[in-house]
Amino acid sequence: MNVIPYGRQDITQEDIDAVVSVLKSDYLTQGPNIKEFEDAFASYIGAKYAVAVSNGTAALHLAAMAVDVQPGDKVITTPITFAASANCIKYCGGDVVFADIDPDTFLLDIDKVRVLLETSPKGTYKGIVPVDFAGYPANMEAFRKLADEYNLWIIEDACHAPGAWFTDTKGVKQNCGNGVYSDLAIYSFHPVKHIAAGEGGMITTNNEELYKKLLALRTHGITKTPTEFINPLSVAAGVTGLEEGTFPGWYMEMQSLGYNYRLTDFQAALGLSQLKRADAGLKRRLEIAKTYDEAFIDNSKIKVQGLQLEAGDFEHAYHLYIIKVADRLGLYNYLRTKNIFAQVHYFPTHLMPYYQQFGWKQGDFPMAEAYYSECLSLPMYPTLDHAQQQFVIDQINEFLNL
Ligand SMILES: *Cc1c(COP(=O)(O)O)cnc(C)c1O
């Protein structure tokens, strides 16, 4: 019997053809598929601008650079996320301050964030990195309101939530990462995410200034746009005495310390091809979630993610379907014997040895730690078929009735 993983990519012949056609073209990197992917992604999310980068972590790093995180800047995030949500602040020399999660939704608890802000002198914190954890939209409108009171920026880690949305208090449908309430949002195209490109990432924003910064930062901080050049013509041309004329065609200017975080053109072609099936994939994820919900609703031994966004209606993107069970380790091991490879998301970041050196320790975040002791992510991906899902459900029930 084949292994049933917790997540996996779905590659079609169309995807393969899209990649092969780039391999036969003139551009392996920085070709026409990059801009096309960015435009299509921005329009899918409903944001003005999108910048494709080499992976989600690079997207976080550049986002943190774009909002100008400086050494010593304090930034708040959740301990229950992939470590990169916090690491991006450390890359810039900033300090990560964790706040506990809401025990029902598993998301960063805005009330805990508010307490941090209220009990520190104004100006102590610079920003917040909320995560649309598992695919459940964080209430970005509420975070924006709080952030505005304290003059904070927001980087939304929307890696789990392309296609998710919530309706705000005005009744307007807001897609995760559309830039209405967050300054920047980031996504990943790792194979377990909704849209696979091998590796890949995207940053979305409605802010033109941030967009331009990101374009430069992703490619060494270099600009090739003559109207943006800082050096005078004679310096650029290497000839003294030139005061007027056009800049030489070869000239480009490094104006900030950027990186090489570019996506290749064949990855962009794969992402673009995958994006065309994003709605179908999301629909299938919602069906799978509903089947799990129905299977577990009457089972007192299983708790699922509580969905109680106060603003109103919403749609979960179900990157993960998470249950909580008392004997998580037992269930995990039992499922492995049945070739079902469930997974745990996540070991709390504040307990990673790297973060413990900054003083974080067990007991700091009781909700996050209690969540971690019971959480398990069940198989969730569009090509998981009905029989496979039923097999997973049957094995869980069998274990719980042992
Ligand atoms: C996957 C993920 C990332 C990092 O993305 P990579 O493309 O793997 O670098 C960051 N944050 C969250 C919440 C993720 O799930």
PDBQT file of the ligand as one rigid body, heavy atoms in Angstrom, charges set to zero:
ROOT
HETATM    1  C1  LIG A 501       6.224  27.350   3.997  1.00  0.00    +0.000 C 
HETATM    2  C2  LIG A 501       6.175  28.490   4.922  1.00  0.00    +0.000 A 
HETATM    3  C3  LIG A 501       7.155  29.497   4.927  1.00  0.00    +0.000 A 
HETATM    4  C4  LIG A 501       8.434  29.433   4.149  1.00  0.00    +0.000 C 
HETATM    5  O1  LIG A 501       8.316  29.154   2.821  1.00  0.00    +0.000 OA
HETATM    6  P1  LIG A 501       9.520  28.466   2.024  1.00  0.00    +0.000 P 
HETATM    7  O2  LIG A 501       9.105  28.642   0.592  1.00  0.00    +0.000 OA
HETATM    8  O3  LIG A 501       9.586  27.042   2.443  1.00  0.00    +0.000 OA
HETATM    9  O4  LIG A 501      10.771  29.216   2.335  1.00  0.00    +0.000 OA
HETATM   10  C5  LIG A 501       6.970  30.577   5.769  1.00  0.00    +0.000 A 
HETATM   11  N1  LIG A 501       5.900  30.665   6.580  1.00  0.00    +0.000 NA
HETATM   12  C6  LIG A 501       4.964  29.704   6.624  1.00  0.00    +0.000 A 
HETATM   13  C7  LIG A 501       3.798  29.866   7.540  1.00  0.00    +0.000 C 
HETATM   14  C8  LIG A 501       5.079  28.569   5.804  1.00  0.00    +0.000 A 
HETATM   15  O5  LIG A 501       4.157  27.619   5.874  1.00  0.00    +0.000 OA
ENDROOT
TORSDOF 0
